[in-house]
Amino acid sequence: MSTYRLEKLPLAVGVHYTAEFRNYKEKIRLGLSNYETDFGTPSVVLFGGAMSALFEKVIPLDKWPQNEQDALLDLVIVPRIQSAAAIGKPEPYIRYIVALYGSSGAEISTLEVEGHGWSKTYLSDYSVPDAILNAMGQLVVRLSSDPWIVARVSPGHARTASQPRPQGTAEGKAASGVSVMVLGPETRDDRQKRDNLENCLESAFKANVGKGTSVVPAKEVRGRLFPWLERGVAPFDEEGFKRVIANPLITSGLGQLGVRYLALASMVTKGQMGGPFACGGSAMGAGCFGASSGEYESALTVTLWDLTASAAVAAPLVAQAKGTSWIVGFIFPIWHSAETASKVCAEAAASISRLLQ
């Protein structure tokens, strides 16, 4: 994990999006169909959000150089998309080249970041924002630790627009809500499992917690604190994550959402299918034959973290469940998946909810 400054930096930054960047699209023909994926529009939106989260003042520049505001800027950032692909890819990606210039127009450095998403189907651009978010998380880390930027920012600078508000809601009331954060490294499959687990825990919390405790969706928390909790920025281990959420910038944002408690969850599922089973096809037709089964075990660990006290409410809660998955094929496959994940989710949520009452 890179060392970076988790705070707004006191720099005035101009961002110039070229027409090529704004209009970047992937166009591909598969079979008899044409597909087009827009990378430019979401890149402008999410790039702007990431820069506004990192710098005190961000000014979009319609033209550059020779912009009348150049003299007022500390830094000018000009991104371009080197390559990107989504259609037909199990793990879509986007690669940015980001050039940094001083107010005089002299180039300072060039950064390259590559973001990856995951796709539910090979013919979907569902994962494009996910890949861009992944890249923006990396870019924020790279920029905040860039030697020129670090040297430009004085150690004891005074805050202006980014001065954190005291923890609490916008109305000044004490926060009492809970949100779920699933920790752990992420691949395409891990991301889907994380989303499923977050949704499961959130639904279970809503059914179990008292009326005085609201459940704030994890997606809303990540959106409010973008990009600090994105992949490539936030640590995926519990201790590292606790250090991040102790930062005033994060606690202030969580307080504005009404979040007092974070349920930090991690789950491991072990098991393996075994047995003769195969699917195939020929000129005579296709089908699946055989049978396979396996024992699976899920273990879910949840720590309920009190942001006000900066401490765990109780010892980590561990829920475990075992089950059998099987698949049988006689031309058409029939299968059953062990519901171990849903069982540990329900058990953990019920126990955590009792702590919140």
C-alpha positions, 0 to 999 in steps of 0.5 A: 500500500502506498503512503499518501496524504488522505486530505484535500491539498491546498492547490489550485488545479486546472483540468483540461479534457480534450475533445478526444478524451470527452468523446472516446468510445469503443466500437466493435463488431461481433458477428452481425452486430455492432457495439459501442461503449462510451468511455469518455462521458463517465471518465469526465464525470468521475475524473472531475469528482476525484480531482475535487476530492483531492484538491482545494480548488479545481477549475475545468479549462475549455482550452489550454494552454494560453488560458487566462486563468493559467497564472492563477493555477499551481498545476494543470492536469491533462488526461487522455485515454490510451486504450480501453475495452469492455465488450467481449471482455470478462474483465474490462479495463481502461488505461489513462495517461495523465500529464501534469504541467506547471502554470508556465506550461512546462511539463512536470511528469506523466502518470499512467494508471490502469483500472479494471472492472468486472462484467456480468455479461460479455456483451455489457458495458455495466462494468465501465464505471467500475473500471474507471473508479478503480483507475481513479483510486490509483490516480489519487494515490499517485498524485497525492504522493507525487514528489512535485506535489508533495514539495509544493504543499507546505507541511503546516498549511491552513485549511480553507474549503476542506475544513472538516465539520465536527462529526454528526449530521448536517443538522448537528444531531448525533449520528446513530446509523450503521453501514457495512464495509466488506474487506478483502482483496478483490478480483472480478469474482470477489467484487460480486461476492462483496456486493452480495454480502453487503446487500445481504447484511444490509437487508438483515440489519434493516429487518433487525435493528431498532427504529432509532438506528438507520442502515446507510447503504455501503454504495452511498458511503463510498459515493459520498467519500469518493475516492477514499474508499475505492479499490486501490486507495483503501487498505483491504485489511481491518487494521489498515482500514481502521486507520483510514476511517480515523482520519478527520476527512473520513469521520466528518463525511461519515458523520454527515451521512449519519453513520456512527457504526461500521460493520467491518466484515470479511468472509472466507468460503472453502470447498471443492466439487468432485465427481465425474461430470462433463458437458459437451456437444457434437453434430448429434446434439449437446448435453451434460452427463454425470454427477458431482458434489462437494462440502462447503464451509463459510466463515464470516467475521464481523467487527462492529466499530464505533466511530465516536469512541474509535473502538470496537463495540465488542469482540469480533463476531464469527459465524460459520455454516456448512453445506453441500453443493451438487450438480447432476446431468442427464442431458440437462444439468440440475444443480443445488448450491450450498446456502452457507453465505446466506446462513452466516449473513443472517446469523451475524446480522442478528447478533450485531443488531442486538448490540445496536439495540 
